[in-house]
Amino acid sequence: MDGKIIVMDHPLIQHKLSLLRDEATNVKNFRELVSEIAMLMVYDATRDLPLSDKKVKTPCGIADCKQLAGRKLAFVPILRAGL
């Protein structure tokens, strides 16, 4: 790890964080929001993953597609309330 800090400032994440911080948010909604925020964070964090080309047989013929290159990944969010 290179010690780089990344600020997740996407509008959807900011919106869900404001709902999460609201004292009127009940436990059920809090947990749902934590899960949604974690999903958005992974989506944003994986933006630059390397891709490789792959040919896929479809009902209409062969399509040139992309797939993740390299090893399999696992993302484990560590947030205040857990998942």
N, C-alpha and C positions, 0 to 999 in steps of 0.2 A: 504494500500500500504506500502510495506516495504522499500521504498527508494532505491531499487536496480536499477542500471543503466545497460541496455543491449545494447551492440554495435552490430548493424546489419552489419556484415562484409561479407555477402554472395557475391560472385563474380558478380552475376547478379544485385544485388542492387548497388554495387560499380560502375559497368559499366553504369547503368542507371543514377546514380547520376552524373557521369562525363559528360554524354550527357546533363543532366538537367542544369548543371553549365556553359556549353559552351555558350558564348554570341551569337553565330550564331544560336542557337536553337530558332525557331519561337514559337509564342504563342500556336498554335495548338499542335505542338510536345511537348511543355513544359507541357501542361495539360495532354496529353496522358501519358507522362513519370511519372508524379505525380501519376496518377491513377495506373499505372503498379507497381511503387515502393510501394504504399500503399498495393496492393494485395500481393506482395512478402513479405512485413513486416508481414501481418496478417498470411500468410502461415507459416512463420518462428516462429511467436509468439505462434501459436497454436500447435506446435510440441508435447508438453507434456500434452495435454488435456486427461483426463481420459476417457477410453472406457469401454463399457459393452458388453456382449455377446448377440447376437440375432439370432434366427433361422429364415431363410427366405425361403419361398417356391419358387423354381425356376423351369423352364421347365425340368430340369434334376433331380429334387428331392429337398430335404431339405439341405440348406447350412448353416454352422455355420459362422456367420458374426460378425462384430463389429459395434457399433454405439456410438456416443458421450453420455457419462453418465452425469447425472446431469441436471442443468437448461439450458435454452436457453441463448445464448450469443449474444451480439452485439458489433461490433468493429467499432469505429468511428475514422478515421485518422484525425489528425490535422497537416496539412502540410502548408508550406508557401503560396502556391497559391490556396489552397483548392481543392476541386474536383468539 
